[in-house]
Amino acid sequence: MHNIDVLTRHQATAIDTRSKQVTTRDLEKNRDLTLGYDKLIIATGAQPTVPPLPGITLENIFTLRTVNDALKIKLCVDSGRVKNAVIVGGGLIGLEMAENLALRGIKVTVVELLDQILPPLDKDMAQLVQKHVMENGVEVVTSDGVKSFEGNSDGAVTTVITGRQQLPADMVILSIGIKPNTKLAQEAGIETGTSGAIKVNKRMETNIPDVYAVGDCAESIHLVTGKPAWIPLGSTAAKMGRVAAINATGGNDSFQGVLGTLIVKVFELNVGKVGLSEREAMKEGFEVESAIVPAGDKSHYYPETKDIIIKLIADKTTKKLLGAEIVGEGMVDKRIDIIATALTFGATVDQISKLDLAYAPPYAMSMDAIIVAANVLGNKLEGKTVGILPSKVAERCDRSEDFVLLDVRTEMEYKGGHIKGSKHIPLDKLSSRTHELDRSKEIVTYCRAGLRAAHAYRILKNAGFHNVKYMDGSILAWSYGLEK
């Protein structure tokens, strides 16, 4: 319709940038074809990482990158012979596959070499997702790597051997990452960047005149750090393609960069991230302050309101926001997109707290969850409150440190499940019972979501207690188990 020739089943085998020609191989007729070009756009994408492990060539070990990969996996599942599946890698695609296989009645085990699933997220947020995944019947193994695969006499996989155990497997999905497909470009003298992907400028031009690169094979700039980054996502590829097309046909456009904005559905949870995680920000040399804040995605009295848990990360010196991670059953995508917009324009936490966002009970609280989270983080940045992340509290409990963990919820809530070793004084009784607390010890308050813990913090500070903190996110952000 648009007078475009599309050559399927043709493989590009060489690029001659001097003569401006591309050599292709017709895979059906087994012959070469040379195509001349005025402008060339390389969009060779990425390829899955397949480790050279013993048994890797056994049947029913799959990668998931193409439509054909998906069809092969579906055919295997539809055979009815798959009772146990092992997914190697706990990233986005690995968890999406875990959900879909579990919903087909298959026993699924996810094996992740790192000490957490969802590596782009901070561990404290990833653990909330891991807890949910396990509650849905998926076994999760972290800090353990696959060593080899064993099969039967028919050459099909039967067992996955890890560093610590043997797992039965009628199917294996390799989801351990991808790498940019740059071999063809490099052989033509096209430069790659520090990430290993093709180096481009904002016009998507490579170091060779009239040659562009886009998509998963191309590098970009991270808008927060200003450094080269390779974050392969479909949304990024589409925008890069438009810019290259405009410039290759005589126009003038630019691609400014990426924030690594991502979102994934994992069973009933929506999981999103944008910008830098706390771990990444610290690695980049920022002095970081963060806050974990649960909030409703709608007004609390509106039907079907769901909790979301927001983690905001900011630079202490400038108060500029650096990133966000959001997990919950409620509307996560809307809040991630708000933060993506704010990060693009370099907003501070104070500016985010003043955004004029849409409000009506079916859509948000009167102060949207993002504004609430920004206010909480702003209080910490200004020294009005001192918080501590649940992960830090858990570490201190594991070390048996001597501090008071104060639960300020109601008696019924406390009996329903509390953190081991905590002392209980309901918030409405705290002012009259401060004499029960040891002023020489550090006191960390917690409740269900953090609001009452912050109130308790203020009551104790006003009563002359100096060493007080409140636990960010409180029970909703606590993924370490409760005592009844």
RODO-2510 file (C-alpha; in nm, 4 decimals, decimal comma):
residues 484
     n   res          X          Y          Z
     1     m     0,0000     0,0000     0,0000
     2     h     0,2851     0,2410     0,0832
     3     n     0,5109     0,1179    -0,1972
     4     i     0,7517    -0,0471     0,0486
     5     d     0,9292    -0,3693    -0,0462
     6     v     0,9484    -0,6129     0,2456
     7     l     1,1940    -0,8986     0,2119
     8     t     1,1118    -1,1711     0,4613
     9     r     1,3354    -1,4753     0,4946
    10     h     1,6307    -1,2599     0,3843
    11     q     1,9311    -1,2292     0,6155
    12     a     2,1580    -0,9261     0,5982
    13     t     2,5118    -1,0663     0,5977
    14     a     2,7342    -0,7629     0,5308
    15     i     2,7284    -0,3832     0,5102
    16     d     2,9719    -0,1973     0,2833
    17     t     2,9560     0,1620     0,4047
    18     r     3,1943     0,2886     0,1347
    19     s     2,9908     0,1664    -0,1596
    20     k     2,6664     0,2013     0,0390
    21     q     2,5515    -0,1525    -0,0179
    22     v     2,3983    -0,4265     0,1960
    23     t     2,4502    -0,7910     0,1052
    24     t     2,1601    -1,0184     0,1958
    25     r     2,1047    -1,3911     0,1751
    26     d     1,7743    -1,5203     0,0319
    27     l     1,7160    -1,8126     0,2672
    28     e     1,4444    -1,9664     0,0484
    29     k     1,6354    -1,9639    -0,2829
    30     n     1,9802    -1,9876    -0,1215
    31     r     2,1315    -1,6978    -0,3152
    32     d     2,2814    -1,3568    -0,2397
    33     l     2,1217    -1,0223    -0,3211
    34     t     2,2946    -0,6817    -0,3049
    35     l     2,0903    -0,3742    -0,2167
    36     g     2,2149    -0,0168    -0,2534
    37     y     2,1158     0,2552    -0,0082
    38     d     2,1204     0,6310     0,0327
    39     k     2,0333     0,6056     0,4027
    40     l     2,0581     0,2931     0,6157
    41     i     1,8733     0,2234     0,9402
    42     i     1,9995    -0,0667     1,1496
    43     a     1,7299    -0,2207     1,3703
    44     t     1,8748    -0,5643     1,4395
    45     g     1,7419    -0,5725     1,7961
    46     a     1,8765    -0,8001     2,0646
    47     q     1,9159    -1,1711     2,1207
    48     p     1,8576    -1,3848     2,4297
    49     t     2,1519    -1,4887     2,6419
    50     v     2,2015    -1,8653     2,6278
    51     p     2,4755    -1,9878     2,8639
    52     p     2,6968    -2,2759     2,7442
    53     l     2,5856    -2,5118     3,0208
    54     p     2,5904    -2,8931     3,0014
    55     g     2,2580    -3,0143     2,8599
    56     i     2,1567    -2,6732     2,7209
    57     t     2,0610    -2,8309     2,3828
    58     l     1,8051    -3,0716     2,5314
    59     e     1,4495    -3,0567     2,4027
    60     n     1,1928    -2,8367     2,5811
    61     i     1,4490    -2,5773     2,6881
    62     f     1,3199    -2,2510     2,5427
    63     t     1,4048    -1,8845     2,5139
    64     l     1,1267    -1,6299     2,4636
    65     r     1,2163    -1,3550     2,2194
    66     t     1,0093    -1,4088     1,9038
    67     v     0,6555    -1,5094     1,8069
    68     n     0,7922    -1,8475     1,6966
    69     d     0,9429    -1,8949     2,0443
    70     a     0,6013    -1,8292     2,1987
    71     l     0,4296    -2,0722     1,9617
    72     k     0,6789    -2,3478     2,0471
    73     i     0,6231    -2,2917     2,4201
    74     k     0,2453    -2,2958     2,3764
    75     l     0,2624    -2,6175     2,1738
    76     c     0,4665    -2,7807     2,4494
    77     v     0,2234    -2,6676     2,7220
    78     d    -0,0814    -2,7723     2,5161
    79     s     0,0595    -3,1247     2,4886
    80     g    -0,0463    -3,1801     2,8506
    81     r     0,2866    -3,3374     2,9411
    82     v     0,4239    -3,0391     3,1329
    83     k     0,3697    -3,0826     3,5069
    84     n     0,6827    -2,9014     3,6312
    85     a     0,8416    -2,5937     3,4755
    86     v     1,1598    -2,4156     3,5765
    87     i     1,2151    -2,0537     3,4781
    88     v     1,5779    -1,9441     3,4866
    89     g     1,5800    -1,5725     3,5681
    90     g     1,3416    -1,3634     3,7782
    91     g     1,3115    -1,0577     3,5567
    92     l     1,0039    -0,9126     3,3844
    93     i     0,9550    -1,1845     3,1241
    94     g     1,0423    -1,4607     3,3695
    95     l     0,7701    -1,3496     3,6117
    96     e     0,5137    -1,3009     3,3339
    97     m     0,5850    -1,6566     3,2213
    98     a     0,5622    -1,7816     3,5808
    99     e     0,2144    -1,6325     3,6152
   100     n     0,0843    -1,7715     3,2877
   101     l     0,2242    -2,1207     3,3427
   102     a     0,0898    -2,1291     3,6992
   103     l    -0,2538    -2,0320     3,5701
   104     r    -0,2350    -2,3375     3,3425
   105     g    -0,1986    -2,5578     3,6497
   106     i     0,1763    -2,6159     3,6129
   107     k     0,4083    -2,6271     3,9150
   108     v     0,6537    -2,3425     3,8541
   109     t     0,9929    -2,2731     4,0102
   110     v     1,1821    -1,9495     3,9399
   111     v     1,5599    -1,9699     3,9860
   112     e     1,7436    -1,6370     4,0212
   113     l     2,1195    -1,6032     4,0638
   114     l     2,0908    -1,2699     4,2477
   115     d     1,9518    -1,2359     4,5994
   116     q     1,6240    -1,0896     4,4669
   117     i     1,3841    -1,1150     4,1767
   118     l     1,3182    -0,8114     3,9540
   119     p     1,6780    -0,6805     3,9512
   120     p     1,5829    -0,3271     3,8356
   121     l     1,4008    -0,2713     4,1678
   122     d     1,5482    -0,2227     4,5119
   123     k     1,5432    -0,5389     4,7178
   124     d     1,2878    -0,4090     4,9690
   125     m     1,0316    -0,3485     4,6934
   126     a     1,1197    -0,6676     4,5050
   127     q     1,0577    -0,8699     4,8209
   128     l     0,6973    -0,7475     4,8297
   129     v     0,6532    -0,8891     4,4801
   130     q     0,8324    -1,2127     4,5713
   131     k     0,6005    -1,2654     4,8674
   132     h     0,2984    -1,2214     4,6392
   133     v     0,4384    -1,4599     4,3772
   134     m     0,4974    -1,7287     4,6379
   135     e     0,1478    -1,6788     4,7806
   136     n     0,0213    -1,7671     4,4325
   137     g     0,1955    -2,1042     4,4400
   138     v     0,5180    -2,0246     4,2547
   139     e     0,8385    -2,1383     4,4233
   140     v     1,1141    -1,8765     4,4151
   141     v     1,4807    -1,9694     4,4596
   142     t     1,7248    -1,6780     4,4934
   143     s     2,1041    -1,6637     4,5355
   144     d     2,1347    -1,9878     4,3400
   145     g     2,2470    -2,0484     3,9828
   146     v     2,1827    -2,3235     3,7309
   147     k     2,4835    -2,5495     3,6722
   148     s     2,3495    -2,8024     3,4187
   149     f     2,0489    -2,9826     3,2733
   150     e     1,9757    -3,3549     3,2550
   151     g     1,7410    -3,5327     3,0154
   152     n     1,5815    -3,8663     2,9325
   153     s     1,6559    -4,1181     2,6576
   154     d     1,4393    -3,9161     2,4160
   155     g     1,6648    -3,6135     2,4607
   156     a     1,4080    -3,4058     2,6536
   157     v     1,4939    -3,2151     2,9697
   158     t     1,3915    -3,3781     3,2989
   159     t     1,6062    -3,2115     3,5658
   160     v     1,7639    -2,8730     3,6388
   161     i     2,0794    -2,8913     3,8511
   162     t     2,1500    -2,5772     4,0560
   163     g     2,4246    -2,5038     4,3035
   164     r     2,2071    -2,6274     4,5907
   165     q     1,9455    -2,8675     4,4560
   166     q     1,7935    -3,0716     4,1738
   167     l     1,4602    -2,9549     4,0324
   168     p     1,2245    -3,1712     3,8231
   169     a     1,1482    -3,0023     3,4928
   170     d     0,9349    -3,1017     3,1938
   171     m     1,0031    -2,7547     3,0519
   172     v     1,2666    -2,4851     3,1061
   173     i     1,2349    -2,1184     3,0091
   174     l     1,5660    -1,9307     2,9862
   175     s     1,4973    -1,5710     3,0857
   176     i     1,8373    -1,4522     3,2008
   177     g     1,8618    -1,1453     2,9831
   178     i     1,9407    -1,0258     2,6340
   179     k     2,2355    -0,8636     2,4599
   180     p     2,2383    -0,6151     2,1708
   181     n     2,2688    -0,7755     1,8281
   182     t     2,5585    -0,5688     1,6928
   183     k     2,7767    -0,8210     1,5056
   184     l     2,6725    -0,7016     1,1585
   185     a     2,7260    -0,3357     1,2519
   186     q     3,0640    -0,3923     1,4147
   187     e     3,1921    -0,5860     1,1121
   188     a     3,1048    -0,2780     0,9056
   189     g     3,3106    -0,0498     1,1304
   190     i     3,0166     0,0966     1,3162
   191     e     3,1139     0,1996     1,6680
   192     t     2,9592     0,0540     1,9824
   193     g     2,9338     0,2376     2,3123
   194     t     3,0256     0,1574     2,6709
   195     s     2,7098    -0,0519     2,7124
   196     g     2,7962    -0,2748     2,4170
   197     a     2,5127    -0,1385     2,2038
   198     i     2,5611     0,0778     1,8933
   199     k     2,6675     0,4310     1,9817
   200     v     2,4363     0,6990     1,8401
   201     n     2,3787     1,0719     1,8789
   202     k     2,0419     1,2354     1,9461
   203     r     1,9550     1,2121     1,5772
   204     m     2,0121     0,8352     1,6004
   205     e     2,3162     0,8683     1,3716
   206     t     2,6120     0,6338     1,4089
   207     n     2,9762     0,7235     1,3490
   208     i     2,9279     0,6368     0,9792
   209     p     2,7567     0,9020     0,7625
   210     d     2,4028     0,8148     0,6502
   211     v     2,3817     0,5146     0,8846
   212     y     2,1362     0,5190     1,1762
   213     a     2,0660     0,2672     1,4531
   214     v     1,7461     0,2260     1,6548
   215     g     1,5790    -0,0040     1,9023
   216     d     1,7311    -0,2754     2,1157
   217     c     2,0629    -0,2677     1,9295
   218     a     2,1155     0,1047     1,9993
   219     e     2,2489     0,2905     2,3008
   220     s     2,0811     0,5923     2,4580
   221     i     2,1389     0,8548     2,7278
   222     h     1,9894     0,8258     3,0757
   223     l     1,8043     1,1479     3,1513
   224     v     1,8871     1,1409     3,5242
   225     t     2,2589     1,0607     3,5060
   226     g     2,3356     1,2062     3,1632
   227     k     2,5436     0,8951     3,0909
   228     p     2,5138     0,6376     2,8109
   229     a     2,2644     0,3632     2,8922
   230     w     2,1215     0,0546     2,7286
   231     i     1,7684    -0,0127     2,8519
   232     p     1,5929    -0,2137     2,5779
   233     l     1,2170    -0,1557     2,5799
   234     g     0,9565    -0,1620     2,3042
   235     s     0,8345     0,1901     2,3793
   236     t     1,1892     0,3241     2,3436
   237     a     1,2406     0,1398     2,0134
   238     a     0,9238     0,2896     1,8649
   239     k     1,0274     0,6463     1,9534
   240     m     1,3805     0,5932     1,8238
   241     g     1,2404     0,4577     1,4976
   242     r     1,0292     0,7675     1,4420
   243     v     1,3245     1,0009     1,5009
   244     a     1,5517     0,8076     1,2641
   245     a     1,2813     0,7949     0,9974
   246     i     1,2271     1,1714     1,0122
   247     n     1,5993     1,2434     0,9867
   248     a     1,6706     0,9832     0,7178
   249     t     1,4021     1,1387     0,4967
   250     g     1,5284     1,4951     0,5252
   251     g     1,3693     1,6184     0,8465
   252     n     1,5223     1,7193     1,1762
   253     d     1,4257     1,5489     1,4994
   254     s     1,6043     1,4288     1,8130
   255     f     1,5673     1,1581     2,0755
   256     q     1,6543     1,3054     2,4143
   257     g     1,7030     0,9895     2,6179
   258     v     1,5418     0,7388     2,8510
   259     l     1,4406     0,6947     3,2127
   260     g     1,4082     0,3170     3,2049
   261     t     1,0344     0,3445     3,2665
   262     l     0,8875    -0,0039     3,3028
   263     i     0,5726    -0,1720     3,4245
   264     v     0,4708    -0,5352     3,4612
   265     k     0,1686    -0,7277     3,5876
   266     v     0,2521    -1,0118     3,8270
   267     f    -0,0657    -1,1965     3,9249
   268     e    -0,2763    -0,9296     4,1031
   269     l     0,0137    -0,6883     4,1507
   270     n     0,1103    -0,4025     3,9236
   271     v     0,4821    -0,3260     3,9452
   272     g     0,6418    -0,0132     3,8018
   273     k     0,9750     0,1658     3,8088
   274     v     1,1112     0,4875     3,6590
   275     g     1,4457     0,6636     3,6925
   276     l     1,7045     0,5380     3,9392
   277     s     1,6502     0,2911     4,2190
   278     e     1,8028     0,3784     4,5548
   279     r     2,0820     0,1289     4,4878
   280     e     2,1536     0,2769     4,1449
   281     a     2,1450     0,6344     4,2758
   282     m     2,4000     0,5550     4,5464
   283     k     2,6215     0,3821     4,2901
   284     e     2,6072     0,6984     4,0789
   285     g     2,7364     0,9002     4,3748
   286     f     2,4171     1,0765     4,4811
   287     e     2,3541     1,1448     4,8485
   288     v     2,0181     0,9762     4,8718
   289     e     1,7045     1,0098     5,0816
   290     s     1,4102     0,7790     5,0191
   291     a     1,0634     0,7165     5,1549
   292     i     0,8245     0,4222     5,1296
   293     v     0,4630     0,5347     5,1480
   294     p     0,1498     0,3160     5,1136
   295     a    -0,1631     0,4967     4,9949
   296     g    -0,4959     0,4275     4,8294
   297     d    -0,5296     0,4566     4,4537
   298     k    -0,8762     0,6091     4,5060
   299     s    -1,0589     0,7725     4,7956
   300     h    -1,0678     0,5221     5,0813
   301     y    -1,4496     0,5104     5,0951
   302     y    -1,4913     0,4447     4,7232
   303     p    -1,5681     0,0823     4,6227
   304     e    -1,2748    -0,1336     4,5136
   305     t    -1,0072     0,1043     4,6377
   306     k    -0,6687    -0,0727     4,6301
   307     d    -0,3441    -0,0029     4,8117
   308     i    -0,0290     0,0943     4,6274
   309     i     0,3132     0,1219     4,7898
   310     i     0,5321     0,4033     4,6576
   311     k     0,9059     0,4368     4,7027
   312     l     1,0461     0,7770     4,6075
   313     i     1,4198     0,8418     4,5799
   314     a     1,5644     1,1944     4,5877
   315     d     1,8963     1,3772     4,6062
   316     k     1,9433     1,5208     4,9573
   317     t     2,1355     1,8258     4,8388
   318     t     1,9144     1,9510     4,5560
   319     k     1,5868     1,7779     4,6551
   320     k     1,5556     1,6710     4,2919
   321     l     1,3671     1,3493     4,2438
   322     l     1,5841     1,0661     4,1099
   323     g     1,3390     0,7804     4,0710
   324     a     1,0373     0,5885     4,1916
   325     e     0,9209     0,2300     4,2389
   326     i     0,5535     0,1452     4,2901
   327     v     0,3944    -0,1894     4,3773
   328     g     0,0289    -0,2694     4,4419
   329     e    -0,3048    -0,3950     4,3183
   330     g    -0,4213    -0,0406     4,2445
   331     m    -0,3484     0,2034     3,9622
   332     v     0,0297     0,2033     3,9411
   333     d     0,0773     0,3074     3,5776
   334     k    -0,0816     0,6498     3,6252
   335     r     0,1579     0,7355     3,9099
   336     i     0,4628     0,6024     3,7268
   337     d     0,3739     0,8229     3,4293
   338     i     0,3410     1,1268     3,6577
   339     i     0,6913     1,0641     3,7940
   340     a     0,8296     1,0000     3,4439
   341     t     0,7016     1,3428     3,3390
   342     a     0,8437     1,5068     3,6507
   343     l     1,1845     1,3427     3,6043
   344     t     1,1974     1,4494     3,2396
   345     f     1,1762     1,8128     3,3467
   346     g     1,4013     1,7788     3,6519
   347     a     1,1351     1,8402     3,9159
   348     t     1,2115     1,8631     4,2851
   349     v     1,0179     1,6818     4,5565
   350     d     0,8598     2,0131     4,6593
   351     q     0,7380     2,0788     4,3051
   352     i     0,5849     1,7316     4,2805
   353     s     0,3996     1,7861     4,6085
   354     k     0,2311     2,0920     4,4542
   355     l     0,1153     1,9315     4,1268
   356     d    -0,2459     2,0044     4,0361
   357     l    -0,3543     1,6467     3,9678
   358     a    -0,7054     1,5328     3,8802
   359     y    -0,9268     1,4465     4,1770
   360     a    -1,2588     1,2730     4,2132
   361     p    -1,3227     0,9781     4,4471
   362     p    -1,3281     0,7135     4,1673
   363     y    -0,9794     0,8214     4,0515
   364     a    -0,7700     0,9426     4,3458
   365     m    -0,7610     1,0654     4,7027
   366     s    -0,8090     1,4389     4,7507
   367     m    -0,4315     1,4499     4,7775
   368     d    -0,3125     1,1947     4,5236
   369     a    -0,0889     0,9114     4,6420
   370     i     0,2069     1,0715     4,4602
   371     i     0,1533     1,4018     4,6416
   372     v     0,1254     1,2216     4,9767
   373     a     0,4497     1,0371     4,9064
   374     a     0,6233     1,3603     4,8024
   375     n     0,5074     1,5294     5,1240
   376     v     0,6418     1,2415     5,3344
   377     l     0,9758     1,2512     5,1546
   378     g     0,9801     1,6308     5,1803
   379     n     0,9375     1,6088     5,5581
   380     k     1,2372     1,3753     5,5768
   381     l     1,4488     1,5999     5,3527
   382     e     1,3689     1,9021     5,5700
   383     g     1,4456     1,7167     5,8923
   384     k     1,0893     1,7361     6,0217
   385     t     1,0751     1,3587     6,0610
   386     v     1,3255     1,0729     6,0691
   387     g     1,2210     0,7485     5,9063
   388     i     1,3799     0,4086     5,8691
   389     l     1,3126     0,1598     5,5905
   390     p     1,1589    -0,1787     5,6838
   391     s     1,4633    -0,3582     5,5410
   392     k     1,6890    -0,1729     5,7865
   393     v     1,4588    -0,2590     6,0772
   394     a     1,4672    -0,6262     5,9731
   395     e     1,8474    -0,6204     5,9612
   396     r     1,8637    -0,4714     6,3096
   397     c     1,6201    -0,7301     6,4436
   398     d     1,8322    -1,0083     6,2900
   399     r     2,1370    -0,8648     6,4703
   400     s     1,9378    -0,8526     6,7976
   401     e     2,0156    -0,4836     6,8404
   402     d     1,8817    -0,3209     7,1563
   403     f     1,6054    -0,0818     7,0513
   404     v     1,2306    -0,0511     7,1113
   405     l     1,0021    -0,1452     6,8218
   406     l     0,6717     0,0194     6,9139
   407     d     0,3439    -0,0999     6,7572
   408     v     0,0817     0,1762     6,7873
   409     r    -0,2095    -0,0030     6,6200
   410     t    -0,5265    -0,1152     6,7964
   411     e    -0,5387    -0,4227     7,0204
   412     m    -0,7236    -0,6213     6,7511
   413     e    -0,4702    -0,5306     6,4852
   414     y    -0,1813    -0,6210     6,7137
   415     k    -0,3268    -0,9622     6,7964
   416     g    -0,3876    -1,0262     6,4255
   417     g    -0,0134    -1,0173     6,3588
   418     h     0,2805    -0,8081     6,4771
   419     i     0,6557    -0,7910     6,4332
   420     k     0,8313    -1,0265     6,6713
   421     g     0,9682    -0,8550     6,9807
   422     s     0,7647    -0,5373     6,9418
   423     k     0,6012    -0,3504     7,2318
   424     h     0,2362    -0,2507     7,1962
   425     i     0,0842     0,0817     7,3017
   426     p    -0,2190     0,1984     7,0978
   427     l    -0,1768     0,5457     6,9528
   428     d    -0,4732     0,6888     7,1461
   429     k    -0,3115     0,5770     7,4738
   430     l     0,0457     0,6769     7,3918
   431     s     0,0446     1,0273     7,5433
   432     s    -0,0610     0,8890     7,8831
   433     r     0,1736     0,5888     7,8740
   434     t     0,5054     0,7375     7,7641
   435     h     0,6419     0,6530     8,1112
   436     e     0,6419     0,2854     8,0022
   437     l     0,9138     0,3573     7,7443
   438     d     1,2883     0,3655     7,8136
   439     r     1,4124     0,7118     7,7166
   440     s     1,7703     0,5850     7,6936
   441     k     1,6854     0,3553     7,4018
   442     e     1,6076     0,4283     7,0404
   443     i     1,2364     0,3913     6,9637
   444     v     1,1037     0,2934     6,6191
   445     t     0,7270     0,3287     6,5756
   446     y     0,5124     0,1391     6,3277
   447     c     0,1457     0,0901     6,2385
   448     r    -0,0361    -0,0462     5,9327
   449     a     0,0669     0,2048     5,6658
   450     g     0,2848     0,4671     5,8364
   451     l     0,0486     0,7536     5,9188
   452     r    -0,0136     0,6562     6,2815
   453     a     0,3564     0,5716     6,3190
   454     a     0,4386     0,9277     6,2113
   455     h     0,1831     1,0640     6,4609
   456     a     0,3433     0,8517     6,7335
   457     y     0,6840     0,9855     6,6303
   458     r     0,5565     1,3428     6,6808
   459     i     0,3932     1,2612     7,0176
   460     l     0,7168     1,1109     7,1492
   461     k     0,9301     1,3991     7,0185
   462     n     0,6952     1,6491     7,1853
   463     a     0,7218     1,4465     7,5069
   464     g     1,0978     1,4929     7,5108
   465     f     1,2145     1,1669     7,3531
   466     h     1,5183     1,2431     7,1392
   467     n     1,6080     0,9137     6,9707
   468     v     1,2911     0,8324     6,7743
   469     k     1,2220     0,7085     6,4202
   470     y     0,9144     0,5776     6,2425
   471     m     0,9153     0,2829     6,0041
   472     d     0,8369     0,3781     5,6451
   473     g     0,5373     0,1930     5,5063
   474     s     0,5011    -0,0006     5,8325
   475     i     0,3200    -0,3377     5,8079
   476     l     0,2116    -0,2904     5,4455
   477     a     0,5767    -0,2609     5,3424
   478     w     0,6968    -0,5384     5,5771
   479     s     0,7697    -0,8639     5,3887
   480     y     0,9462    -1,0585     5,6659
   481     g     0,6646    -1,2395     5,8460
   482     l     0,4542    -1,1603     6,1521
   483     e     0,3976    -1,3198     6,4905
   484     k     0,0460    -1,3778     6,6255
***
